[in-house]
Amino acid sequence: MAKVEFPLGGVYSLLEPGPVVLLTTSQAGKANVMTLSWHTMLEFEPPTLGCVVSRRNFSFAALDATGECVISMPTAQIGDAVTGCGNCSGRDTDKFAAFGLTPVPASRVQAPLLAQCFASLECRVVDRTLVPRYELFVLEVLAAWVDPALPRDPTLHHRGYGVFMLAGDTIRLPSKMR
Ligand SMILES: Cc1cc2nc3c(=O)[nH]c(=O)nc-3n(C[C@H](O)[C@H](O)[C@H](O)COP(=O)(O)O)c2cc1C
């Protein structure tokens, strides 16, 4: 079959790297949460990741000023909260109240964990080199928490414009990774 040219603006939806996550920040005692899907692992240990946070978002200033955040992993069970947090701003909305998310104190950073998420990663910014050009913050995970009582799937994977793939089935294939 002949190839059909794919719009460059949609490339991200083919390469979407991982689950949609929720990024919490806290500045001057005010916590906020935003939805984020542009993230990637960079190092195993210490666990290091890259996250693109647009400077148009309220969260950008808090992340940049405090150098801290928490990345939490939701499942489709709270999909409405996930999309809700990505479609309004902490500038004028208390998203925790609006979407029924419960902040839980973290151990190493001011930003809160989220009770409804099966995993939460406490992070600090370790490299801002790519922020001016790509709004990409490099984060080191300082502490990681999981809630064994919460299901880990199906996670949500963004395909663009409100379309999500659900991941759930797990299979094991031969691996030489150590
Ligand atoms: C599924 C989804 C994924 C998103 N991924 C990102 C992302 O990776 N980076 C980003 O800057 N904004 C992303 N957004 C947009 C922000 O979540 C959105 O602009 C949000 O309103 C910002 O909130 P804030 O102003 O309280 O920081 C995403 C939104 C959705 C719905």
The ligand as an SDF file (V2000), in Angstrom:
LIG
                    3D

 31 33  0  0  0  0  0  0  0  0999 V2000
   -3.4020   14.5020   28.1070 C   0  0  0  0  0  0  0  0  0  0  0  0
   -2.6890   15.8140   28.3390 C   0  0  0  0  0  0  0  0  0  0  0  0
   -1.3120   15.8590   28.2810 C   0  0  0  0  0  0  0  0  0  0  0  0
   -0.6230   17.0640   28.4880 C   0  0  0  0  0  0  0  0  0  0  0  0
    0.7510   17.0730   28.4480 N   0  0  0  0  0  0  0  0  0  0  0  0
    1.4120   18.2250   28.6720 C   0  0  0  0  0  0  0  0  0  0  0  0
    2.8480   18.2210   28.6790 C   0  0  0  0  0  0  0  0  0  0  0  0
    3.5170   17.2190   28.4980 O   0  0  0  0  0  0  0  0  0  0  0  0
    3.4670   19.4240   28.9020 N   0  0  0  0  0  0  0  0  0  0  0  0
    2.7690   20.5870   29.1130 C   0  0  0  0  0  0  0  0  0  0  0  0
    3.3910   21.6270   29.3160 O   0  0  0  0  0  0  0  0  0  0  0  0
    1.4130   20.5980   29.1300 N   0  0  0  0  0  0  0  0  0  0  0  0
    0.7260   19.4410   28.9280 C   0  0  0  0  0  0  0  0  0  0  0  0
   -0.6340   19.4220   28.9560 N   0  0  0  0  0  0  0  0  0  0  0  0
   -1.3500   20.7050   29.1600 C   0  0  0  0  0  0  0  0  0  0  0  0
   -1.4010   21.1330   30.6180 C   0  0  0  0  0  0  0  0  0  0  0  0
   -1.7680   20.0580   31.4620 O   0  0  0  0  0  0  0  0  0  0  0  0
   -2.4460   22.2710   30.7330 C   0  0  0  0  0  0  0  0  0  0  0  0
   -1.9840   23.3890   29.9820 O   0  0  0  0  0  0  0  0  0  0  0  0
   -2.7870   22.6540   32.1420 C   0  0  0  0  0  0  0  0  0  0  0  0
   -3.9440   23.4230   32.1020 O   0  0  0  0  0  0  0  0  0  0  0  0
   -1.6890   23.4140   32.8580 C   0  0  0  0  0  0  0  0  0  0  0  0
   -2.1380   23.6980   34.1570 O   0  0  0  0  0  0  0  0  0  0  0  0
   -1.5180   24.8620   35.0430 P   0  0  0  0  0  0  0  0  0  0  0  0
   -1.7710   26.1640   34.3130 O   0  0  0  0  0  0  0  0  0  0  0  0
   -2.2840   24.7850   36.3380 O   0  0  0  0  0  0  0  0  0  0  0  0
   -0.0660   24.5850   35.2040 O   0  0  0  0  0  0  0  0  0  0  0  0
   -1.3410   18.2440   28.7620 C   0  0  0  0  0  0  0  0  0  0  0  0
   -2.7530   18.2030   28.8060 C   0  0  0  0  0  0  0  0  0  0  0  0
   -3.4110   16.9940   28.6060 C   0  0  0  0  0  0  0  0  0  0  0  0
   -4.9210   16.9710   28.6730 C   0  0  0  0  0  0  0  0  0  0  0  0
  1  2  1  0
  2  3  1  0
  2 30  2  0
  3  4  2  0
  4  5  1  0
  4 28  1  0
  5  6  2  0
  6  7  1  0
  6 13  1  0
  7  8  2  0
  7  9  1  0
  9 10  1  0
 10 11  2  0
 10 12  1  0
 12 13  2  0
 13 14  1  0
 14 15  1  0
 14 28  1  0
 15 16  1  0
 16 17  1  0
 16 18  1  0
 18 19  1  0
 18 20  1  0
 20 21  1  0
 20 22  1  0
 22 23  1  0
 23 24  1  0
 24 25  2  0
 24 26  1  0
 24 27  1  0
 28 29  2  0
 29 30  1  0
 30 31  1  0
M  END
$$$$
